[in-house]
Amino acid sequence: MKTYSKYLAGVVLACTLGAYSHITVATESPEGAQVYIISPNNGETVPSTFTVKFGLQGMGIAPAGIDKAKTGHHHLLVNAKSLPPFDQPMGSDVKHFGGGQTETTLTLPPGNHKLQLILGDKNHIPHNPPVVSEVVKVIVK
C-alpha cells in the first residue's frame, strides 16, 4: 500500500507541474530601454530587396536560450496588423533573429509596407515592459 501511495503522489505532482508548465514569466527590461530601426528611414522608397538594420539602447543582445540580465534578441514584424501577445513566445508570424543578428535582408513586393521590431527574451517572450519600436513605413518600388 505504501508503494501505491508514493506512486499516486508522484502522479499527482507530475500532473500538477504539467498543468502549469505553460505559465511564463516575462523577463524584466531596464527602464528606458529602446529598440528601433536604424534603416530604412520612415517613408523611404526602397528596392524590392533591401537591408533592415536594427538598433538597441539600454540593453544588450544575447542569442535565444542565453539567460543574461538586460539582454534579448530581435524579432521583426512585417505588415503586422497588431503586436503579438506579450505573455507567450512569439510565433511564426514574426521573423526571429535568435542568433543575435542585428540586421536582415528583406525582399518584398512593390507597394507600401510596415516594419516594427520587438525584443524577445531567451524564450522569445517580450520583456516586461515590452521593448517595441515605432512602426517604420517603406515604399517598395
N, CA, C and O atoms as a GROMACS GRO file, in nm:
protein
  564
    1MET      N    1   0.081  -0.120   0.000
    1MET     CA    2   0.000   0.000   0.000
    1MET      C    3   0.085   0.126   0.000
    1MET      O    4   0.050   0.225  -0.064
    2LYS      N    5   0.200   0.122   0.073
    2LYS     CA    6   0.288   0.239   0.078
    2LYS      C    7   0.341   0.272  -0.062
    2LYS      O    8   0.349   0.389  -0.099
    3THR      N    9   0.378   0.168  -0.139
    3THR     CA   10   0.431   0.189  -0.272
    3THR      C   11   0.326   0.256  -0.361
    3THR      O   12   0.358   0.347  -0.437
    4TYR      N   13   0.201   0.211  -0.350
    4TYR     CA   14   0.093   0.269  -0.429
    4TYR      C   15   0.072   0.415  -0.392
    4TYR      O   16   0.050   0.498  -0.480
    5SER      N   17   0.079   0.449  -0.264
    5SER     CA   18   0.061   0.587  -0.219
    5SER      C   19   0.171   0.676  -0.274
    5SER      O   20   0.145   0.788  -0.318
    6LYS      N   21   0.296   0.627  -0.272
    6LYS     CA   22   0.408   0.705  -0.326
    6LYS      C   23   0.390   0.724  -0.477
    6LYS      O   24   0.416   0.832  -0.530
    7TYR      N   25   0.344   0.617  -0.543
    7TYR     CA   26   0.322   0.625  -0.687
    7TYR      C   27   0.214   0.729  -0.718
    7TYR      O   28   0.231   0.814  -0.805
    8LEU      N   29   0.104   0.720  -0.645
    8LEU     CA   30  -0.006   0.812  -0.666
    8LEU      C   31   0.035   0.957  -0.638
    8LEU      O   32  -0.003   1.048  -0.712
    9ALA      N   33   0.112   0.978  -0.532
    9ALA     CA   34   0.161   1.113  -0.501
    9ALA      C   35   0.248   1.165  -0.614
    9ALA      O   36   0.240   1.282  -0.649
   10GLY      N   37   0.331   1.080  -0.670
   10GLY     CA   38   0.418   1.119  -0.781
   10GLY      C   39   0.338   1.156  -0.905
   10GLY      O   40   0.370   1.252  -0.974
   11VAL      N   41   0.232   1.079  -0.933
   11VAL     CA   42   0.147   1.109  -1.048
   11VAL      C   43   0.076   1.243  -1.030
   11VAL      O   44   0.069   1.324  -1.122
   12VAL      N   45   0.023   1.265  -0.909
   12VAL     CA   46  -0.046   1.391  -0.881
   12VAL      C   47   0.050   1.509  -0.897
   12VAL      O   48   0.014   1.611  -0.956
   13LEU      N   49   0.173   1.495  -0.844
   13LEU     CA   50   0.271   1.603  -0.856
   13LEU      C   51   0.306   1.628  -1.002
   13LEU      O   52   0.313   1.744  -1.044
   14ALA      N   53   0.329   1.523  -1.079
   14ALA     CA   54   0.364   1.538  -1.220
   14ALA      C   55   0.252   1.605  -1.298
   14ALA      O   56   0.277   1.691  -1.382
   15CYS      N   57   0.128   1.566  -1.270
   15CYS     CA   58   0.014   1.628  -1.339
   15CYS      C   59   0.000   1.774  -1.301
   15CYS      O   60  -0.030   1.858  -1.386
   16THR      N   61   0.022   1.805  -1.174
   16THR     CA   62   0.012   1.943  -1.129
   16THR      C   63   0.118   2.029  -1.195
   16THR      O   64   0.088   2.137  -1.245
   17LEU      N   65   0.242   1.982  -1.196
   17LEU     CA   66   0.350   2.058  -1.260
   17LEU      C   67   0.325   2.071  -1.410
   17LEU      O   68   0.351   2.176  -1.469
   18GLY      N   69   0.277   1.966  -1.472
   18GLY     CA   70   0.248   1.969  -1.615
   18GLY      C   71   0.140   2.069  -1.649
   18GLY      O   72   0.145   2.133  -1.754
   19ALA      N   73   0.041   2.083  -1.562
   19ALA     CA   74  -0.068   2.177  -1.586
   19ALA      C   75  -0.020   2.321  -1.584
   19ALA      O   76  -0.081   2.407  -1.647
   20TYR      N   77   0.087   2.348  -1.512
   20TYR     CA   78   0.138   2.484  -1.502
   20TYR      C   79   0.263   2.508  -1.584
   20TYR      O   80   0.322   2.616  -1.576
   21SER      N   81   0.305   2.412  -1.664
   21SER     CA   82   0.429   2.427  -1.740
   21SER      C   83   0.418   2.534  -1.849
   21SER      O   84   0.520   2.584  -1.896
   22HIS      N   85   0.296   2.569  -1.889
   22HIS     CA   86   0.277   2.670  -1.993
   22HIS      C   87   0.284   2.812  -1.938
   22HIS      O   88   0.290   2.907  -2.016
   23ILE      N   89   0.282   2.827  -1.807
   23ILE     CA   90   0.286   2.960  -1.748
   23ILE      C   91   0.427   3.017  -1.763
   23ILE      O   92   0.526   2.950  -1.731
   24THR      N   93   0.434   3.139  -1.811
   24THR     CA   94   0.564   3.201  -1.832
   24THR      C   95   0.572   3.332  -1.754
   24THR      O   96   0.471   3.397  -1.728
   25VAL      N   97   0.690   3.367  -1.720
   25VAL     CA   98   0.714   3.493  -1.651
   25VAL      C   99   0.802   3.577  -1.743
   25VAL      O  100   0.910   3.534  -1.783
   26ALA      N  101   0.754   3.695  -1.774
   26ALA     CA  102   0.830   3.783  -1.864
   26ALA      C  103   0.957   3.832  -1.796
   26ALA      O  104   0.957   3.862  -1.676
   27THR      N  105   1.064   3.839  -1.872
   27THR     CA  106   1.191   3.892  -1.824
   27THR      C  107   1.179   4.043  -1.815
   27THR      O  108   1.126   4.108  -1.905
   28GLU      N  109   1.229   4.098  -1.707
   28GLU     CA  110   1.221   4.242  -1.688
   28GLU      C  111   1.315   4.316  -1.783
   28GLU      O  112   1.427   4.272  -1.808
   29SER      N  113   1.266   4.428  -1.835
   29SER     CA  114   1.352   4.514  -1.917
   29SER      C  115   1.390   4.636  -1.834
   29SER      O  116   1.310   4.684  -1.753
   30PRO      N  117   1.512   4.687  -1.853
   30PRO     CA  118   1.553   4.805  -1.778
   30PRO      C  119   1.474   4.930  -1.819
   30PRO      O  120   1.428   4.941  -1.933
   31GLU      N  121   1.459   5.020  -1.727
   31GLU     CA  122   1.389   5.144  -1.756
   31GLU      C  123   1.462   5.219  -1.867
   31GLU      O  124   1.584   5.232  -1.865
   32GLY      N  125   1.386   5.268  -1.962
   32GLY     CA  126   1.442   5.348  -2.071
   32GLY      C  127   1.496   5.267  -2.187
   32GLY      O  128   1.547   5.325  -2.283
   33ALA      N  129   1.487   5.135  -2.183
   33ALA     CA  130   1.536   5.053  -2.295
   33ALA      C  131   1.455   5.083  -2.420
   33ALA      O  132   1.333   5.100  -2.415
   34GLN      N  133   1.525   5.090  -2.534
   34GLN     CA  134   1.459   5.122  -2.661
   34GLN      C  135   1.514   5.034  -2.773
   34GLN      O  136   1.634   5.010  -2.781
   35VAL      N  137   1.425   4.988  -2.859
   35VAL     CA  138   1.463   4.920  -2.982
   35VAL      C  139   1.411   5.006  -3.096
   35VAL      O  140   1.304   5.067  -3.086
   36TYR      N  141   1.486   5.011  -3.206
   36TYR     CA  142   1.447   5.097  -3.317
   36TYR      C  143   1.507   5.044  -3.447
   36TYR      O  144   1.601   4.964  -3.446
   37ILE      N  145   1.451   5.091  -3.556
   37ILE     CA  146   1.503   5.057  -3.688
   37ILE      C  147   1.595   5.170  -3.732
   37ILE      O  148   1.552   5.285  -3.746
   38ILE      N  149   1.723   5.137  -3.752
   38ILE     CA  150   1.822   5.236  -3.796
   38ILE      C  151   1.796   5.274  -3.941
   38ILE      O  152   1.792   5.392  -3.977
   39SER      N  153   1.778   5.173  -4.024
   39SER     CA  154   1.745   5.197  -4.164
   39SER      C  155   1.665   5.078  -4.216
   39SER      O  156   1.686   4.965  -4.171
   40PRO      N  157   1.576   5.103  -4.308
   40PRO     CA  158   1.549   5.227  -4.379
   40PRO      C  159   1.476   5.327  -4.290
   40PRO      O  160   1.423   5.293  -4.184
   41ASN      N  161   1.473   5.451  -4.336
   41ASN     CA  162   1.402   5.557  -4.265
   41ASN      C  163   1.252   5.549  -4.292
   41ASN      O  164   1.209   5.496  -4.394
   42ASN      N  165   1.174   5.602  -4.200
   42ASN     CA  166   1.029   5.606  -4.217
   42ASN      C  167   0.996   5.685  -4.344
   42ASN      O  168   1.044   5.796  -4.363
   43GLY      N  169   0.912   5.626  -4.430
   43GLY     CA  170   0.870   5.692  -4.553
   43GLY      C  171   0.964   5.673  -4.670
   43GLY      O  172   0.936   5.721  -4.780
   44GLU      N  173   1.074   5.603  -4.648
   44GLU     CA  174   1.175   5.586  -4.754
   44GLU      C  175   1.124   5.492  -4.865
   44GLU      O  176   1.051   5.397  -4.838
   45THR      N  177   1.164   5.522  -4.988
   45THR     CA  178   1.139   5.433  -5.101
   45THR      C  179   1.261   5.342  -5.115
   45THR      O  180   1.374   5.389  -5.118
   46VAL      N  181   1.235   5.211  -5.123
   46VAL     CA  182   1.342   5.112  -5.125
   46VAL      C  183   1.322   5.017  -5.243
   46VAL      O  184   1.210   5.004  -5.293
   47PRO      N  185   1.429   4.952  -5.288
   47PRO     CA  186   1.413   4.849  -5.391
   47PRO      C  187   1.344   4.725  -5.332
   47PRO      O  188   1.325   4.717  -5.211
   48SER      N  189   1.309   4.631  -5.416
   48SER     CA  190   1.237   4.513  -5.366
   48SER      C  191   1.321   4.432  -5.267
   48SER      O  192   1.265   4.368  -5.178
   49THR      N  193   1.452   4.432  -5.282
   49THR     CA  194   1.540   4.368  -5.184
   49THR      C  195   1.621   4.476  -5.117
   49THR      O  196   1.691   4.553  -5.183
   50PHE      N  197   1.613   4.482  -4.984
   50PHE     CA  198   1.681   4.588  -4.908
   50PHE      C  199   1.719   4.535  -4.770
   50PHE      O  200   1.669   4.433  -4.723
   51THR      N  201   1.809   4.609  -4.706
   51THR     CA  202   1.858   4.571  -4.574
   51THR      C  203   1.788   4.652  -4.466
   51THR      O  204   1.768   4.773  -4.480
   52VAL      N  205   1.749   4.583  -4.359
   52VAL     CA  206   1.691   4.647  -4.242
   52VAL      C  207   1.793   4.634  -4.130
   52VAL      O  208   1.833   4.522  -4.095
   53LYS      N  209   1.836   4.748  -4.073
   53LYS     CA  210   1.933   4.748  -3.963
   53LYS      C  211   1.861   4.779  -3.833
   53LYS      O  212   1.783   4.873  -3.824
   54PHE      N  213   1.890   4.698  -3.731
   54PHE     CA  214   1.824   4.708  -3.602
   54PHE      C  215   1.910   4.785  -3.503
   54PHE      O  216   2.033   4.771  -3.503
   55GLY      N  217   1.848   4.867  -3.419
   55GLY     CA  218   1.918   4.939  -3.314
   55GLY      C  219   1.860   4.905  -3.178
   55GLY      O  220   1.743   4.870  -3.166
   56LEU      N  221   1.944   4.917  -3.076
   56LEU     CA  222   1.902   4.889  -2.939
   56LEU      C  223   1.978   4.979  -2.844
   56LEU      O  224   2.099   4.998  -2.858
   57GLN      N  225   1.907   5.036  -2.748
   57GLN     CA  226   1.969   5.124  -2.649
   57GLN      C  227   1.924   5.082  -2.510
   57GLN      O  228   1.806   5.053  -2.488
   58GLY      N  229   2.018   5.077  -2.416
   58GLY     CA  230   1.985   5.045  -2.278
   58GLY      C  231   1.980   4.897  -2.247
   58GLY      O  232   1.950   4.859  -2.134
   59MET      N  233   2.008   4.813  -2.346
   59MET     CA  234   2.012   4.667  -2.329
   59MET      C  235   2.118   4.612  -2.423
   59MET      O  236   2.171   4.683  -2.509
   60GLY      N  237   2.148   4.484  -2.406
   60GLY     CA  238   2.242   4.417  -2.494
   60GLY      C  239   2.174   4.306  -2.572
   60GLY      O  240   2.058   4.272  -2.545
   61ILE      N  241   2.246   4.252  -2.667
   61ILE     CA  242   2.196   4.141  -2.749
   61ILE      C  243   2.254   4.011  -2.697
   61ILE      O  244   2.374   4.002  -2.670
   62ALA      N  245   2.170   3.910  -2.684
   62ALA     CA  246   2.212   3.774  -2.650
   62ALA      C  247   2.127   3.679  -2.732
   62ALA      O  248   2.007   3.702  -2.749
   63PRO      N  249   2.186   3.572  -2.783
   63PRO     CA  250   2.108   3.476  -2.861
   63PRO      C  251   1.997   3.412  -2.778
   63PRO      O  252   2.003   3.409  -2.655
   64ALA      N  253   1.896   3.362  -2.846
   64ALA     CA  254   1.788   3.289  -2.780
   64ALA      C  255   1.849   3.176  -2.697
   64ALA      O  256   1.947   3.114  -2.737
   65GLY      N  257   1.791   3.151  -2.581
   65GLY     CA  258   1.838   3.045  -2.494
   65GLY      C  259   1.943   3.089  -2.394
   65GLY      O  260   1.971   3.016  -2.299
   66ILE      N  261   2.001   3.206  -2.413
   66ILE     CA  262   2.104   3.256  -2.321
   66ILE      C  263   2.035   3.343  -2.215
   66ILE      O  264   1.968   3.441  -2.247
   67ASP      N  265   2.053   3.306  -2.089
   67ASP     CA  266   1.989   3.378  -1.978
   67ASP      C  267   2.088   3.476  -1.919
   67ASP      O  268   2.166   3.442  -1.830
   68LYS      N  269   2.084   3.599  -1.968
   68LYS     CA  270   2.173   3.705  -1.920
   68LYS      C  271   2.089   3.830  -1.898
   68LYS      O  272   2.013   3.871  -1.986
   69ALA      N  273   2.102   3.889  -1.782
   69ALA     CA  274   2.021   4.006  -1.746
   69ALA      C  275   2.039   4.118  -1.847
   69ALA      O  276   2.146   4.137  -1.904
   70LYS      N  277   1.932   4.192  -1.867
   70LYS     CA  278   1.930   4.312  -1.952
   70LYS      C  279   1.969   4.284  -2.097
   70LYS      O  280   2.030   4.368  -2.163
   71THR      N  281   1.934   4.164  -2.146
   71THR     CA  282   1.960   4.130  -2.286
   71THR      C  283   1.836   4.071  -2.350
   71THR      O  284   1.740   4.034  -2.282
   72GLY      N  285   1.839   4.063  -2.481
   72GLY     CA  286   1.733   3.999  -2.558
   72GLY      C  287   1.778   3.985  -2.701
   72GLY      O  288   1.894   4.012  -2.734
   73HIS      N  289   1.688   3.944  -2.786
   73HIS     CA  290   1.719   3.935  -2.930
   73HIS      C  291   1.600   3.989  -3.009
   73HIS      O  292   1.488   3.994  -2.960
   74HIS      N  293   1.628   4.028  -3.132
   74HIS     CA  294   1.531   4.098  -3.216
   74HIS      C  295   1.428   4.004  -3.279
   74HIS      O  296   1.456   3.888  -3.310
   75HIS      N  297   1.310   4.060  -3.298
   75HIS     CA  298   1.202   3.998  -3.374
   75HIS      C  299   1.144   4.109  -3.463
   75HIS      O  300   1.119   4.220  -3.416
   76LEU      N  301   1.124   4.078  -3.590
   76LEU     CA  302   1.075   4.177  -3.685
   76LEU      C  303   0.934   4.141  -3.730
   76LEU      O  304   0.907   4.029  -3.773
   77LEU      N  305   0.845   4.238  -3.720
   77LEU     CA  306   0.710   4.224  -3.770
   77LEU      C  307   0.703   4.296  -3.904
   77LEU      O  308   0.744   4.411  -3.915
   78VAL      N  309   0.652   4.227  -4.005
   78VAL     CA  310   0.637   4.285  -4.138
   78VAL      C  311   0.488   4.287  -4.170
   78VAL      O  312   0.424   4.182  -4.182
   79ASN      N  313   0.435   4.406  -4.184
   79ASN     CA  314   0.293   4.426  -4.217
   79ASN      C  315   0.200   4.364  -4.113
   79ASN      O  316   0.092   4.316  -4.148
   80ALA      N  317   0.240   4.366  -3.989
   80ALA     CA  318   0.157   4.308  -3.882
   80ALA      C  319   0.036   4.397  -3.856
   80ALA      O  320   0.046   4.520  -3.855
   81LYS      N  321  -0.077   4.334  -3.836
   81LYS     CA  322  -0.199   4.408  -3.803
   81LYS      C  323  -0.200   4.448  -3.656
   81LYS      O  324  -0.264   4.546  -3.617
   82SER      N  325  -0.129   4.370  -3.574
   82SER     CA  326  -0.121   4.400  -3.430
   82SER      C  327   0.006   4.338  -3.373
   82SER      O  328   0.072   4.256  -3.437
   83LEU      N  329   0.039   4.380  -3.252
   83LEU     CA  330   0.154   4.322  -3.184
   83LEU      C  331   0.119   4.183  -3.133
   83LEU      O  332   0.002   4.154  -3.108
   84PRO      N  333   0.219   4.096  -3.118
   84PRO     CA  334   0.191   3.962  -3.065
   84PRO      C  335   0.156   3.972  -2.916
   84PRO      O  336   0.184   4.074  -2.853
   85PRO      N  337   0.096   3.868  -2.860
   85PRO     CA  338   0.069   3.867  -2.716
   85PRO      C  339   0.200   3.883  -2.639
   85PRO      O  340   0.303   3.827  -2.677
   86PHE      N  341   0.196   3.958  -2.531
   86PHE     CA  342   0.317   3.984  -2.452
   86PHE      C  343   0.345   3.877  -2.348
   86PHE      O  344   0.448   3.884  -2.280
   87ASP      N  345   0.258   3.778  -2.333
   87ASP     CA  346   0.274   3.679  -2.227
   87ASP      C  347   0.309   3.539  -2.277
   87ASP      O  348   0.297   3.442  -2.203
   88GLN      N  349   0.352   3.529  -2.403
   88GLN     CA  350   0.388   3.399  -2.458
   88GLN      C  351   0.492   3.415  -2.568
   88GLN      O  352   0.511   3.525  -2.620
   89PRO      N  353   0.561   3.306  -2.602
   89PRO     CA  354   0.662   3.316  -2.708
   89PRO      C  355   0.601   3.364  -2.839
   89PRO      O  356   0.488   3.328  -2.874
   90MET      N  357   0.677   3.446  -2.911
   90MET     CA  358   0.630   3.495  -3.040
   90MET      C  359   0.632   3.381  -3.141
   90MET      O  360   0.720   3.295  -3.138
   91GLY      N  361   0.533   3.382  -3.230
   91GLY     CA  362   0.514   3.271  -3.322
   91GLY      C  363   0.572   3.291  -3.460
   91GLY      O  364   0.659   3.376  -3.480
   92SER      N  365   0.523   3.213  -3.554
   92SER     CA  366   0.577   3.210  -3.689
   92SER      C  367   0.538   3.334  -3.771
   92SER      O  368   0.591   3.354  -3.880
   93ASP      N  369   0.446   3.416  -3.720
   93ASP     CA  370   0.408   3.537  -3.792
   93ASP      C  371   0.509   3.650  -3.770
   93ASP      O  372   0.494   3.759  -3.824
   94VAL      N  373   0.611   3.622  -3.689
   94VAL     CA  374   0.717   3.717  -3.657
   94VAL      C  375   0.849   3.658  -3.705
   94VAL      O  376   0.873   3.538  -3.688
   95LYS      N  377   0.935   3.740  -3.764
   95LYS     CA  378   1.068   3.692  -3.806
   95LYS      C  379   1.161   3.694  -3.686
   95LYS      O  380   1.182   3.799  -3.624
   96HIS      N  381   1.216   3.578  -3.652
   96HIS     CA  382   1.301   3.562  -3.534
   96HIS      C  383   1.449   3.576  -3.571
   96HIS      O  384   1.494   3.527  -3.674
   97PHE      N  385   1.523   3.645  -3.484
   97PHE     CA  386   1.667   3.661  -3.501
   97PHE      C  387   1.736   3.611  -3.375
   97PHE      O  388   1.810   3.685  -3.309
   98GLY      N  389   1.711   3.484  -3.344
   98GLY     CA  390   1.759   3.422  -3.222
   98GLY      C  391   1.908   3.401  -3.216
   98GLY      O  392   1.961   3.364  -3.111
   99GLY      N  393   1.978   3.424  -3.325
   99GLY     CA  394   2.123   3.413  -3.324
   99GLY      C  395   2.191   3.541  -3.279
   99GLY      O  396   2.314   3.548  -3.270
  100GLY      N  397   2.111   3.643  -3.251
  100GLY     CA  398   2.167   3.771  -3.210
  100GLY      C  399   2.194   3.866  -3.326
  100GLY      O  400   2.267   3.963  -3.311
  101GLN      N  401   2.135   3.838  -3.443
  101GLN     CA  402   2.156   3.922  -3.561
  101GLN      C  403   2.103   4.064  -3.536
  101GLN      O  404   2.006   4.085  -3.464
  102THR      N  405   2.171   4.160  -3.600
  102THR     CA  406   2.131   4.300  -3.586
  102THR      C  407   2.092   4.363  -3.719
  102THR      O  408   2.077   4.485  -3.729
  103GLU      N  409   2.074   4.280  -3.821
  103GLU     CA  410   2.022   4.327  -3.949
  103GLU      C  411   1.975   4.207  -4.029
  103GLU      O  412   2.009   4.093  -3.999
  104THR      N  413   1.896   4.236  -4.131
  104THR     CA  414   1.848   4.131  -4.220
  104THR      C  415   1.823   4.191  -4.358
  104THR      O  416   1.809   4.312  -4.373
  105THR      N  417   1.817   4.106  -4.457
  105THR     CA  418   1.780   4.146  -4.592
  105THR      C  419   1.640   4.095  -4.619
  105THR      O  420   1.611   3.976  -4.603
  106LEU      N  421   1.552   4.187  -4.660
  106LEU     CA  422   1.414   4.152  -4.693
  106LEU      C  423   1.390   4.168  -4.842
  106LEU      O  424   1.451   4.253  -4.907
  107THR      N  425   1.302   4.086  -4.895
  107THR     CA  426   1.252   4.102  -5.031
  107THR      C  427   1.102   4.110  -5.021
  107THR      O  428   1.036   4.016  -4.978
  108LEU      N  429   1.047   4.224  -5.060
  108LEU     CA  430   0.904   4.248  -5.052
  108LEU      C  431   0.850   4.291  -5.188
  108LEU      O  432   0.924   4.350  -5.268
  109PRO      N  433   0.723   4.264  -5.215
  109PRO     CA  434   0.664   4.306  -5.342
  109PRO      C  435   0.643   4.458  -5.344
  109PRO      O  436   0.641   4.521  -5.238
  110PRO      N  437   0.627   4.516  -5.463
  110PRO     CA  438   0.602   4.660  -5.472
  110PRO      C  439   0.480   4.700  -5.390
  110PRO      O  440   0.382   4.626  -5.379
  111GLY      N  441   0.489   4.820  -5.332
  111GLY     CA  442   0.377   4.872  -5.253
  111GLY      C  443   0.423   4.925  -5.120
  111GLY      O  444   0.543   4.938  -5.093
  112ASN      N  445   0.326   4.956  -5.035
  112ASN     CA  446   0.353   5.009  -4.902
  112ASN      C  447   0.364   4.895  -4.801
  112ASN      O  448   0.286   4.800  -4.804
  113HIS      N  449   0.462   4.906  -4.712
  113HIS     CA  450   0.484   4.802  -4.611
  113HIS      C  451   0.518   4.866  -4.478
  113HIS      O  452   0.571   4.977  -4.472
  114LYS      N  453   0.488   4.793  -4.370
  114LYS     CA  454   0.517   4.839  -4.234
  114LYS      C  455   0.615   4.744  -4.168
  114LYS      O  456   0.601   4.622  -4.178
  115LEU      N  457   0.715   4.800  -4.102
  115LEU     CA  458   0.817   4.723  -4.029
  115LEU      C  459   0.816   4.768  -3.882
  115LEU      O  460   0.800   4.886  -3.853
  116GLN      N  461   0.832   4.673  -3.792
  116GLN     CA  462   0.838   4.705  -3.649
  116GLN      C  463   0.918   4.598  -3.578
  116GLN      O  464   0.908   4.479  -3.609
  117LEU      N  465   1.000   4.641  -3.481
  117LEU     CA  466   1.081   4.549  -3.402
  117LEU      C  467   1.022   4.531  -3.263
  117LEU      O  468   0.962   4.622  -3.207
  118ILE      N  469   1.041   4.412  -3.209
  118ILE     CA  470   1.009   4.384  -3.069
  118ILE      C  471   1.118   4.294  -3.015
  118ILE      O  472   1.157   4.195  -3.078
  119LEU      N  473   1.167   4.328  -2.898
  119LEU     CA  474   1.274   4.249  -2.838
  119LEU      C  475   1.213   4.132  -2.762
  119LEU      O  476   1.111   4.146  -2.694
  120GLY      N  477   1.275   4.017  -2.775
  120GLY     CA  478   1.231   3.898  -2.702
  120GLY      C  479   1.339   3.850  -2.609
  120GLY      O  480   1.458   3.875  -2.631
  121ASP      N  481   1.300   3.781  -2.503
  121ASP     CA  482   1.397   3.727  -2.407
  121ASP      C  483   1.450   3.593  -2.455
  121ASP      O  484   1.428   3.555  -2.570
  122LYS      N  485   1.516   3.522  -2.368
  122LYS     CA  486   1.578   3.393  -2.404
  122LYS      C  487   1.477   3.292  -2.459
  122LYS      O  488   1.514   3.200  -2.531
  123ASN      N  489   1.349   3.310  -2.424
  123ASN     CA  490   1.244   3.219  -2.467
  123ASN      C  491   1.153   3.280  -2.574
  123ASN      O  492   1.044   3.228  -2.599
  124HIS      N  493   1.195   3.388  -2.637
  124HIS     CA  494   1.119   3.458  -2.742
  124HIS      C  495   0.995   3.528  -2.686
  124HIS      O  496   0.903   3.560  -2.762
  125ILE      N  497   0.992   3.554  -2.557
  125ILE     CA  498   0.879   3.622  -2.493
  125ILE      C  499   0.914   3.770  -2.480
  125ILE      O  500   1.025   3.803  -2.437
  126PRO      N  501   0.822   3.860  -2.516
  126PRO     CA  502   0.850   4.002  -2.497
  126PRO      C  503   0.880   4.034  -2.352
  126PRO      O  504   0.826   3.972  -2.261
  127HIS      N  505   0.967   4.131  -2.330
  127HIS     CA  506   1.004   4.172  -2.195
  127HIS      C  507   0.890   4.245  -2.126
  127HIS      O  508   0.788   4.277  -2.187
  128ASN      N  509   0.910   4.270  -1.997
  128ASN     CA  510   0.814   4.346  -1.919
  128ASN      C  511   0.885   4.465  -1.856
  128ASN      O  512   0.970   4.444  -1.769
  129PRO      N  513   0.854   4.588  -1.895
  129PRO     CA  514   0.760   4.622  -2.002
  129PRO      C  515   0.819   4.588  -2.139
  129PRO      O  516   0.941   4.580  -2.155
  130PRO      N  517   0.730   4.569  -2.238
  130PRO     CA  518   0.776   4.533  -2.372
  130PRO      C  519   0.866   4.641  -2.432
  130PRO      O  520   0.845   4.760  -2.411
  131VAL      N  521   0.967   4.597  -2.507
  131VAL     CA  522   1.058   4.688  -2.575
  131VAL      C  523   1.023   4.678  -2.724
  131VAL      O  524   1.063   4.584  -2.793
  132VAL      N  525   0.948   4.778  -2.772
  132VAL     CA  526   0.890   4.775  -2.905
  132VAL      C  527   0.926   4.905  -2.978
  132VAL      O  528   0.923   5.013  -2.920
  133SER      N  529   0.960   4.892  -3.106
  133SER     CA  530   0.995   5.011  -3.185
  133SER      C  531   0.870   5.080  -3.239
  133SER      O  532   0.760   5.026  -3.235
  134GLU      N  533   0.893   5.200  -3.289
  134GLU     CA  534   0.790   5.268  -3.368
  134GLU      C  535   0.777   5.193  -3.500
  134GLU      O  536   0.870   5.124  -3.542
  135VAL      N  537   0.663   5.206  -3.564
  135VAL     CA  538   0.643   5.147  -3.697
  135VAL      C  539   0.717   5.232  -3.799
  135VAL      O  540   0.709   5.355  -3.796
  136VAL      N  541   0.790   5.166  -3.887
  136VAL     CA  542   0.856   5.232  -3.999
  136VAL      C  543   0.784   5.189  -4.126
  136VAL      O  544   0.772   5.070  -4.155
  137LYS      N  545   0.737   5.288  -4.202
  137LYS     CA  546   0.668   5.259  -4.327
  137LYS      C  547   0.766   5.278  -4.442
  137LYS      O  548   0.839   5.378  -4.448
  138VAL      N  549   0.768   5.181  -4.533
  138VAL     CA  550   0.853   5.189  -4.651
  138VAL      C  551   0.768   5.170  -4.776
  138VAL      O  552   0.662   5.108  -4.773
  139ILE      N  553   0.817   5.224  -4.884
  139ILE     CA  554   0.751   5.207  -5.014
  139ILE      C  555   0.847   5.128  -5.102
  139ILE      O  556   0.956   5.175  -5.134
  140VAL      N  557   0.805   5.009  -5.142
  140VAL     CA  558   0.887   4.927  -5.230
  140VAL      C  559   0.850   4.961  -5.373
  140VAL      O  560   0.734   4.953  -5.412
  141LYS      N  561   0.954   5.000  -5.452
  141LYS     CA  562   0.927   5.039  -5.592
  141LYS      C  563   0.932   4.920  -5.684
  141LYS      O  564   0.911   4.934  -5.804
   0.00000   0.00000   0.00000
